[in-house]
Amino acid sequence: MKNSMRLPDFSPVSHSTVHEKVYDRIRDALVAGKMLPGQRIVIRELADALGTSMMPIREALRRLEAENALVGSAGGTLTVPILSPTDYEELCLIRAALESKAAAEAATRITPRELDRLERVLTTLEEASDVRDLEAALRLNREFHHLVYVAARRALLLRLIESLWLRVGPQLSYVVRSDIYGGIAIRSDDHPHRQILAALRSGNGRAAAAGITRDIRRAEKVIVGHLLEEQKQREIASRDDEDAPHPALAPAGGAGGKKVRRRNATSPGEAARTPGGRSR
C-alpha cells in the first residue's frame, strides 16, 4: 500500500529569501543614513540597483511604510520622511531612555571578544572620518551602536531600538558630515564613543549609559539646528510662491516687462542617490 501522506505546505525558499534580502537591504540603507529625508522612492530604480523584479521591492516598501520608515502621498509616491524639529526631539527623548538602558546592560554582559571588535570598529570609524569618507563613517557609526545594543542580550529592547533607528538613520548624515567637515575631534578620548568603550571595558554601566546619552544629545543639537534651518527655508520658499502672480493674471513678460520666475522648494533628499548608487 502506497503512503498517501502529503507533505506540509512549504513556501518557495528562493522567493522568501529574495524578499527578505530586499527588505533587509533597503532597511539597512535607511538605518545607515544612505537614504536622505525627502528622497523619493522610485521602484524601478531600486529594482535595477538590487537586481530584482519590482514585486519584492513593492512588498518591502509596504512593510517599511507600515513601520513609518517611509510615508506615502495622495498620489501614491513614497518618500523618506522629513521630520519636524519637535518630532526629532521626541525621538531623541525615547532613544536616550532605551539606548542608555541597553548600554548599562551591555556593561555587565559584553564579552572580551565583543569589546575587541567594538574597538576595531571604532578605530576604523575614526580613520574613515580622517579621510572624510562619509558613507563608511555612517555605516561604521551604525555598526558601533548596534554592537553595543546587541551586547545587552535584550532581544525586545534591541527590536525597539532598531525601530527607532529606522526613523533616525536618514537624519544622521547631518551630524556625521558635521563631525567630518566641522573639525570635531573624533579621535579625542573626550568623544562619547571613546567614553562608551572605556565604560564598557571597566564594566561601568552608569558611565556607559551617560556616554550614550551624551552622544544622542550631541547629535540632537546638530540635527535639530539643521531641521530648523530647513523649515525656515521651506517657509520662505512657500511665501515666495504665494506672492508670485498667477500666469493668467500677470502682464505679458511679468511686471515691468521682466519675467517672473517662481522658486521651487526642494526637499533635503531631492538630489540624493539610491542605495545602488543611481540618481533618480
C-alpha positions as CSV (number, residue, x, y, z in Angstrom):
1,M,0.0,0.0,0.0
2,K,1.4,3.4,-1.0
3,N,2.0,6.0,1.6
4,S,-0.6,8.7,0.8
5,M,0.5,11.2,3.4
6,R,1.1,14.7,1.9
7,L,3.9,17.0,2.6
8,P,3.2,20.1,4.6
9,D,2.8,23.3,2.6
10,F,6.2,24.9,2.1
11,S,6.6,28.3,0.7
12,P,9.3,28.5,-2.0
13,V,12.7,29.1,-0.4
14,S,14.1,31.3,-3.2
15,H,11.1,33.6,-3.2
16,S,11.2,34.1,0.6
17,T,15.0,34.6,0.6
18,V,14.9,37.2,-2.1
19,H,12.0,39.1,-0.5
20,E,13.7,39.2,2.9
21,K,17.1,40.2,1.4
22,V,15.5,43.1,-0.5
23,Y,13.7,44.2,2.7
24,D,16.9,44.0,4.7
25,R,19.0,45.9,2.1
26,I,16.5,48.8,1.9
27,R,16.0,48.8,5.7
28,D,19.8,48.8,6.3
29,A,20.2,51.7,3.8
30,L,17.6,53.8,5.8
31,V,19.2,52.9,9.2
32,A,22.7,53.7,8.0
33,G,21.6,57.1,6.6
34,K,22.3,56.2,3.0
35,M,18.8,57.5,2.0
36,L,18.0,61.1,2.9
37,P,15.0,62.9,4.3
38,G,12.6,63.9,1.4
39,Q,14.1,61.4,-1.0
40,R,11.5,60.0,-3.4
41,I,11.5,56.2,-3.7
42,V,11.4,55.0,-7.3
43,I,10.5,51.3,-7.5
44,R,12.1,50.7,-10.9
45,E,15.4,52.3,-9.8
46,L,15.5,50.2,-6.7
47,A,14.8,47.0,-8.7
48,D,17.6,47.8,-11.1
49,A,20.0,48.7,-8.2
50,L,19.2,45.5,-6.4
51,G,19.0,43.3,-9.5
52,T,15.4,42.0,-8.8
53,S,11.9,42.3,-10.2
54,M,9.6,45.0,-8.8
55,M,7.5,42.6,-6.8
56,P,9.9,42.1,-3.8
57,I,10.6,45.9,-3.9
58,R,6.9,46.7,-3.6
59,E,6.5,44.2,-0.7
60,A,9.5,45.6,1.1
61,L,8.2,49.2,0.7
62,R,4.8,48.3,2.0
63,R,6.4,46.8,5.1
64,L,8.6,49.9,5.6
65,E,5.6,52.2,5.2
66,A,3.8,50.2,7.9
67,E,6.8,50.8,10.1
68,N,6.7,54.5,9.5
69,A,10.1,54.4,7.8
70,L,8.5,55.7,4.6
71,V,5.5,57.9,4.1
72,G,3.0,57.9,1.1
73,S,1.4,60.8,-0.6
74,A,-2.1,61.1,-2.1
75,G,-0.6,60.2,-5.5
76,G,0.9,57.0,-4.1
77,T,4.5,58.2,-4.1
78,L,6.7,57.1,-1.2
79,T,9.3,59.3,0.3
80,V,11.7,59.2,3.2
81,P,10.0,61.3,6.0
82,I,11.2,64.8,6.7
83,L,10.9,65.1,10.5
84,S,9.9,68.3,12.2
85,P,12.3,69.5,14.9
86,T,9.7,68.7,17.5
87,D,9.3,65.1,16.2
88,Y,13.1,64.6,16.2
89,E,13.4,65.9,19.8
90,E,10.8,63.4,20.9
91,L,12.6,60.6,19.1
92,C,15.8,61.5,20.9
93,L,14.0,61.6,24.3
94,I,12.8,58.0,23.7
95,R,16.2,57.0,22.3
96,A,18.1,58.3,25.3
97,A,15.8,56.2,27.6
98,L,16.1,53.0,25.7
99,E,19.7,53.1,24.4
100,S,21.2,54.2,27.7
101,K,19.5,51.3,29.3
102,A,20.9,48.9,26.7
103,A,24.4,50.3,27.2
104,A,24.1,49.9,31.0
105,E,23.0,46.3,30.5
106,A,25.8,45.7,28.0
107,A,28.4,46.8,30.6
108,T,27.7,43.7,32.6
109,R,27.3,41.2,29.7
110,I,29.7,42.2,27.0
111,T,32.5,39.7,26.3
112,P,36.2,40.4,25.7
113,R,35.8,39.3,22.1
114,E,32.9,41.8,21.6
115,L,35.0,44.5,23.2
116,D,37.8,43.9,20.9
117,R,35.5,44.0,17.9
118,L,33.9,47.2,19.1
119,E,37.4,48.8,19.4
120,R,38.3,47.8,15.9
121,V,35.0,49.2,14.5
122,L,35.6,52.5,16.4
123,T,39.2,52.8,15.1
124,T,38.1,52.2,11.6
125,L,35.3,54.8,12.1
126,E,37.9,57.3,13.2
127,E,40.1,56.5,10.2
128,A,37.1,56.9,7.8
129,S,36.4,60.3,9.4
130,D,40.0,61.3,9.0
131,V,39.8,60.8,5.2
132,R,36.3,62.3,5.0
133,D,34.6,59.0,3.8
134,L,31.1,59.9,4.7
135,E,29.5,56.6,3.6
136,A,31.9,54.5,5.5
137,A,31.6,56.7,8.6
138,L,27.8,56.4,8.5
139,R,28.0,52.6,8.2
140,L,30.6,52.3,11.0
141,N,28.7,54.6,13.3
142,R,25.6,52.4,12.9
143,E,27.7,49.3,13.5
144,F,29.3,50.7,16.6
145,H,26.0,51.4,18.2
146,H,24.4,48.2,17.1
147,L,27.3,46.1,18.7
148,V,26.7,47.9,22.0
149,Y,23.0,47.2,22.0
150,V,23.4,43.5,20.9
151,A,25.8,43.0,23.8
152,A,22.9,43.9,26.2
153,R,21.3,40.5,25.4
154,R,17.9,42.0,25.5
155,A,16.1,41.0,22.3
156,L,12.9,43.0,22.8
157,L,14.9,46.1,23.8
158,L,17.0,45.7,20.7
159,R,13.9,45.5,18.4
160,L,12.5,48.7,19.9
161,I,15.8,50.5,19.4
162,E,16.1,49.3,15.8
163,S,12.6,50.5,15.0
164,L,13.6,54.0,16.3
165,W,16.8,53.9,14.1
166,L,14.6,53.4,11.0
167,R,13.3,57.0,11.7
168,V,16.6,58.4,13.0
169,G,19.0,56.9,10.4
170,P,18.2,59.2,7.5
171,Q,18.9,62.3,9.7
172,L,22.3,61.1,10.9
173,S,24.2,62.2,7.8
174,Y,23.9,65.7,9.0
175,V,25.8,65.1,12.2
176,V,28.4,62.7,10.7
177,R,29.0,65.3,8.0
178,S,29.3,68.0,10.7
179,D,31.9,65.9,12.5
180,I,33.9,65.2,9.4
181,Y,33.9,68.7,8.0
182,G,33.4,70.7,11.1
183,G,36.7,70.0,12.8
184,I,35.2,67.8,15.6
185,A,37.9,65.9,17.4
186,I,36.7,62.4,16.5
187,R,39.8,60.7,18.0
188,S,39.7,62.5,21.3
189,D,39.3,60.5,24.4
190,D,36.6,63.0,25.3
191,H,34.4,61.9,22.4
192,P,31.3,60.0,23.5
193,H,32.3,56.9,21.5
194,R,35.6,56.6,23.4
195,Q,33.9,57.2,26.7
196,I,31.3,54.4,25.9
197,L,34.1,52.0,25.0
198,A,36.1,52.8,28.2
199,A,33.0,52.4,30.4
200,L,32.2,49.0,28.8
201,R,35.7,47.8,29.3
202,S,35.6,48.7,33.0
203,G,32.1,47.3,33.5
204,N,30.7,50.7,34.5
205,G,27.1,50.6,33.4
206,R,26.3,54.1,34.7
207,A,29.2,55.6,32.7
208,A,28.2,53.7,29.6
209,A,24.6,55.0,29.8
210,A,25.9,58.5,30.3
211,G,28.1,58.2,27.2
212,I,25.2,57.0,25.0
213,T,23.0,59.8,26.3
214,R,25.7,62.4,25.7
215,D,26.2,61.1,22.1
216,I,22.5,61.3,21.4
217,R,22.2,64.8,22.8
218,R,25.2,66.0,20.9
219,A,23.8,64.7,17.6
220,E,20.3,66.1,18.5
221,K,21.7,69.6,18.8
222,V,23.2,69.5,15.3
223,I,20.3,67.8,13.6
224,V,17.6,70.0,15.2
225,G,19.5,73.1,14.2
226,H,19.6,71.8,10.7
227,L,15.9,70.9,10.6
228,L,15.0,74.4,11.9
229,E,17.0,76.0,9.2
230,E,15.4,73.8,6.5
231,Q,12.0,74.5,7.9
232,K,12.7,78.2,7.7
233,Q,13.8,77.9,4.1
234,R,10.7,76.0,3.1
235,E,8.5,78.6,4.7
236,I,10.4,81.4,2.8
237,A,10.0,79.4,-0.5
238,S,6.3,78.9,0.2
239,R,5.7,82.6,0.8
240,D,7.6,83.4,-2.5
241,D,5.3,81.0,-4.4
242,E,2.2,82.6,-2.9
243,D,3.4,86.1,-3.7
244,A,4.2,85.3,-7.4
245,P,1.4,86.5,-9.7
246,H,-0.7,83.8,-11.4
247,P,0.4,83.3,-15.0
248,A,-3.2,84.1,-16.3
249,L,-3.3,87.4,-14.4
250,A,0.3,88.6,-14.8
251,P,1.1,91.1,-17.6
252,A,3.0,89.6,-20.6
253,G,6.6,89.3,-19.6
254,G,5.8,90.0,-15.9
255,A,5.9,93.2,-14.1
256,G,8.0,95.9,-15.9
257,G,8.4,93.6,-18.9
258,K,10.6,91.2,-16.8
259,K,9.8,87.5,-16.5
260,V,8.7,86.5,-13.0
261,R,10.4,83.3,-12.0
262,R,8.9,81.1,-9.4
263,R,11.2,79.5,-6.8
264,N,10.6,75.8,-6.2
265,A,11.3,74.4,-2.8
266,T,13.4,71.2,-2.9
267,S,13.5,68.6,-0.2
268,P,16.7,67.6,1.6
269,G,16.9,64.4,-0.3
270,E,16.0,65.8,-3.8
271,A,19.4,65.2,-5.2
272,A,20.0,62.0,-3.2
273,R,21.1,58.7,-4.7
274,T,19.6,55.3,-4.2
275,P,21.4,52.5,-2.3
276,G,22.7,51.2,-5.6
277,G,24.2,54.5,-6.5
278,R,21.7,55.5,-9.2
279,S,20.4,59.0,-9.4
280,R,16.7,59.4,-9.8
